[in-house]
Amino acid sequence: HVPSQGELVPETVYNVLNHALDECGLDPLPSDAGQEAAAVVKDLELPIRRPTLCAGCGHRAAFFAIRKARPKAIFTLNLGAVDTCLDMGAAITMASGFYHAYSQDREEQPIVATIGDSTFFHSGPAGLLNAVYNDARFVLVILDNQTTAMTGMQPTPATGFKADGSKGRAIPLERIVAGCGIDFIETVDPYDVKKMIRLVKKGAEYTQAPEGGIAVIIARHPCLIAYREEAIPEKIRVTVTEDCSACNLCIERFECPALYHDEASGRVAVNHMLCSGCGVCIQVCPEGAIVTENIE
C-alpha cells in the first residue's frame, strides 16, 4: 500500500494505515485524521530547507573542489550541480555514455562523475569495467566516508567488519579500482581543498592525453556521524570578520548549513550550534573573511 513515488506526507500515511487496518479487520482511523495531522504540521511553521549534507561533511568539500576545478563539466550526481540523477551506480555508466555521445561528434566535453564508496561497492565495478573496456574518458571521484551513511551506517566491505560486528575480510577500494583496469588512482583528503582542486585538474589532463583514460580520485574523509572523534580530531572555532563582502559564495556554493546571512550585520555569520569545527570554510572564502576565532 506504500506508493512507489512521491513523499510520505501525513495524508499518504493516513491512507496506508487505513488499508492495513482494513486488511486486519480493524476499524479505520477517523475520517478527519489525515487532515488533522496535516494541519498540525502546517501550524508548526517549520522553515523550508532543501536537502543538504551535514555541516563538516567531507563530501561538501569534495564537491566544492570539483566545481572549482572543472566548472564547465557535466556532473553526474553532484551536490549543487546535478545534471543527471537516475539510480545507484548510474553516475559511472551515464558519464561513459556522455563521453561517447560527445566524442562521436568530435566534441570535447569535460565530465566528472561522483559516487559514494558504499554505492561503488554495490554497483560501481561493472559500469567501470565497461567504461574502461570501451575507452571512455572522464574523471571519477569516489566519495569515501568509510560507511553507508545514506541508510543507517552499515559497514562497507572496506571497513573489515560485518553488519553484525564480527570481523570480515577488508577489501580496499584501491584494489577494486585497479582491478577494473584503472591506471590513474589517487587518494586525497577533501578537507585539503586546494590539493583536491589540483588533483582533479591533473586527472582531467590525464583523460585528455593520448595514452590516458579514466582518472579515479578517492576523496577519503570519515563520516562525522559514524566517526565522531576521528573525523575532526581538533575542532576549529571560526568567525567572520568585517572583511566579508556578503558575496555569499560560502552559503550558495559551499552550502554549509552552519553559515547564514545575518541581516543585522549585513554579512555572513556562523551558527555555532550547527558548526562542526572542521574549518574548511576558511579555505573557501575568497575574501579571507572567515578566520579562526581567538578565544582568550
C-alpha positions in Angstrom: 0.0 0.0 0.0 3.0 2.3 0.3 3.3 4.3 -3.0 6.4 3.8 -5.1 6.8 7.5 -5.7 6.2 10.9 -4.1 6.7 11.7 -0.4 5.2 10.1 2.7 3.2 13.2 3.7 0.6 12.8 6.5 -2.3 12.2 4.2 -0.5 9.4 2.4 0.5 7.7 5.7 -3.2 8.0 6.8 -4.3 6.1 3.7 -1.6 3.5 4.1 -2.6 2.8 7.7 -6.3 2.6 6.8 -5.5 0.0 4.1 -3.6 -2.0 6.7 -6.3 -1.7 9.3 -8.9 -2.8 6.8 -7.0 -6.0 5.9 -6.6 -6.8 9.6 -10.4 -6.4 10.1 -9.9 -3.4 12.4 -11.8 -0.1 12.5 -10.3 2.6 10.2 -8.9 5.9 11.6 -11.3 8.8 12.0 -12.1 10.4 8.6 -10.6 13.7 9.6 -7.3 12.2 11.0 -5.3 12.8 7.8 -6.4 16.4 7.5 -5.9 16.9 11.2 -2.3 15.7 11.0 -1.6 17.9 8.0 -3.0 20.9 9.8 -0.8 20.2 12.9 2.4 20.1 10.7 1.3 23.3 8.8 0.7 25.2 12.1 4.3 24.4 13.2 5.6 26.9 10.7 8.7 24.9 10.1 11.4 26.5 7.9 11.7 25.1 4.4 15.1 23.5 4.0 16.5 22.0 0.8 18.2 18.6 1.2 21.8 19.1 2.2 24.8 17.4 3.8 25.8 17.7 7.5 28.0 20.6 8.5 31.6 19.4 8.1 30.8 16.6 5.7 33.8 15.8 3.6 31.6 15.3 0.6 30.8 19.1 0.6 34.5 20.0 0.4 34.9 17.5 -2.4 32.0 18.8 -4.4 33.3 22.4 -4.0 36.7 21.4 -5.2 35.3 19.6 -8.2 33.3 22.6 -9.3 36.2 24.9 -8.9 38.5 22.6 -10.9 36.0 21.8 -13.7 33.3 24.5 -13.7 32.0 23.6 -17.2 31.9 19.9 -16.8 28.8 17.7 -17.0 28.3 16.4 -13.4 26.6 13.0 -12.9 25.3 13.1 -9.4 26.8 16.1 -7.7 25.6 18.5 -4.9 24.7 21.9 -6.3 25.4 20.9 -9.9 23.2 17.9 -10.6 22.9 17.4 -14.3 21.7 13.8 -14.0 20.1 11.7 -11.3 18.9 8.1 -12.1 19.9 5.3 -9.7 22.7 3.8 -7.6 25.8 3.4 -9.9 24.4 5.4 -12.8 27.0 8.1 -12.3 29.6 5.9 -13.9 27.5 4.5 -16.8 26.0 7.8 -17.6 29.4 9.5 -17.6 30.6 6.8 -20.0 27.6 7.4 -22.3 28.1 11.1 -22.3 31.7 10.7 -23.3 30.8 8.5 -26.3 27.9 10.8 -27.3 30.1 13.8 -27.5 33.2 12.1 -28.9 31.3 10.7 -31.9 30.7 14.3 -32.9 34.3 15.1 -32.1 33.4 17.5 -29.3 35.5 17.7 -26.1 33.2 17.9 -23.1 34.6 17.7 -19.6 32.8 15.1 -17.5 33.0 14.4 -13.8 31.2 11.5 -12.1 30.9 11.2 -8.4 29.8 8.1 -6.4 29.8 7.1 -2.8 32.1 4.4 -1.5 29.2 2.1 -0.4 27.4 2.7 -3.7 30.5 1.9 -5.6 30.8 -1.4 -3.8 27.1 -2.0 -4.5 27.0 -1.3 -8.3 30.1 0.5 -9.5 32.7 -2.1 -10.7 30.5 -3.4 -13.6 30.0 0.0 -15.0 33.6 1.0 -14.5 34.8 -2.2 -16.3 32.5 -1.4 -19.2 33.7 2.2 -19.3 37.4 1.1 -19.4 36.8 -1.6 -22.0 35.1 0.9 -24.3 37.9 3.6 -23.7 35.7 6.2 -22.1 37.4 9.3 -20.7 36.2 11.1 -17.6 37.1 11.9 -14.0 35.5 9.6 -11.4 35.5 10.8 -7.8 34.7 8.1 -5.2 33.4 9.9 -2.1 34.7 7.6 0.6 33.3 8.4 4.1 34.0 4.8 5.2 30.4 3.9 6.0 26.9 3.6 4.4 25.6 6.9 5.8 22.6 7.0 3.5 20.8 4.1 5.0 21.9 3.7 8.6 25.7 3.5 9.0 26.2 -0.1 7.9 29.8 -1.1 7.3 31.2 -1.3 3.8 33.5 -4.1 2.6 36.5 -1.8 3.1 35.9 -1.5 6.8 36.9 -5.0 7.7 33.9 -5.9 9.8 30.4 -7.1 9.0 26.9 -5.8 9.8 26.7 -7.9 13.0 30.0 -6.6 14.3 32.0 -9.7 13.5 35.3 -9.5 11.6 35.3 -9.6 7.9 38.0 -9.6 5.2 38.6 -6.0 4.2 38.6 -5.1 0.5 40.3 -1.8 -0.2 38.7 0.5 -2.8 42.1 1.0 -4.5 42.4 -2.8 -5.2 39.0 -2.9 -6.8 39.6 0.2 -8.9 42.9 -1.2 -10.1 41.3 -4.5 -10.9 38.9 -2.7 -13.2 41.9 -1.6 -15.4 42.4 1.9 -14.0 45.9 3.2 -14.0 45.3 6.7 -12.6 44.3 6.2 -8.9 44.9 9.0 -6.4 43.7 9.4 -2.8 43.1 12.7 -1.1 41.5 14.1 2.0 38.9 16.6 0.6 39.4 18.8 3.6 42.5 19.9 1.8 40.5 21.8 -0.8 43.5 23.3 -2.8 45.2 19.9 -3.1 42.0 18.3 -4.3 41.5 21.0 -6.9 45.0 20.4 -8.2 44.3 16.6 -8.3 41.0 17.0 -10.2 42.8 19.2 -12.8 45.6 16.6 -13.0 43.0 13.9 -13.6 41.3 15.9 -16.3 44.6 16.3 -18.1 45.1 12.5 -17.9 41.7 11.9 -19.5 42.7 14.1 -22.5 46.2 12.6 -23.0 46.5 10.1 -26.0 47.8 7.4 -23.6 45.3 8.4 -20.9 42.0 7.0 -19.8 39.6 7.3 -16.9 41.1 9.1 -13.9 39.8 7.9 -10.5 40.2 10.0 -7.4 39.3 8.7 -4.0 38.2 11.6 -1.7 38.5 10.0 1.7 37.3 11.5 5.0 35.5 9.7 7.8 31.7 10.4 8.2 31.2 12.8 11.1 28.3 10.8 12.5 29.9 7.4 12.3 33.4 8.5 13.4 32.9 11.5 15.7 36.4 11.6 17.1 38.4 10.6 14.0 36.5 12.9 11.6 37.6 16.1 13.3 40.2 15.4 16.0 40.9 19.1 16.6 37.9 21.4 16.2 38.4 24.9 14.9 36.1 27.7 16.1 35.6 30.1 13.2 34.2 33.6 13.0 33.5 36.1 10.2 35.4 39.4 10.1 34.3 42.8 8.7 36.2 41.9 5.6 33.2 39.9 4.5 31.7 41.4 1.4 28.5 39.3 1.6 29.2 37.6 -1.7 27.5 34.6 -0.2 29.8 32.1 -2.0 30.2 30.2 1.2 26.4 29.9 1.5 25.3 29.5 -2.1 28.2 27.4 -3.5 29.8 25.8 -0.4 26.3 25.3 1.1 27.3 24.8 4.7 24.2 24.9 6.9 26.2 26.5 9.7 26.7 29.7 7.7 23.9 32.2 7.2 23.4 35.8 6.1 23.0 38.0 9.2 20.6 40.8 8.4 21.8 42.9 11.4 25.4 43.0 10.3 24.8 42.7 6.6 27.3 39.9 6.2 27.7 36.1 6.8 27.7 34.8 10.3 28.3 31.4 11.9 25.7 29.4 13.8 28.0 27.7 16.3 25.2 25.3 17.4 25.4 23.7 13.9 29.1 24.3 13.2 31.2 21.1 13.4 34.5 22.9 13.7 36.0 21.5 10.5 37.4 24.8 9.4 37.1 24.1 5.7 35.2 27.3 5.2 38.4 29.2 5.9 39.8 27.9 2.7 36.6 28.6 0.8 36.1 32.3 1.5 37.6 34.4 -1.4 38.0 37.5 0.8 39.8 35.7 3.7 37.0 36.9 5.9 36.4 33.6 7.7 39.1 33.1 10.3 40.0 31.1 13.4 38.4 32.8 16.4 40.8 33.9 19.1 39.5 32.7 22.4 41.2 34.2 25.4 
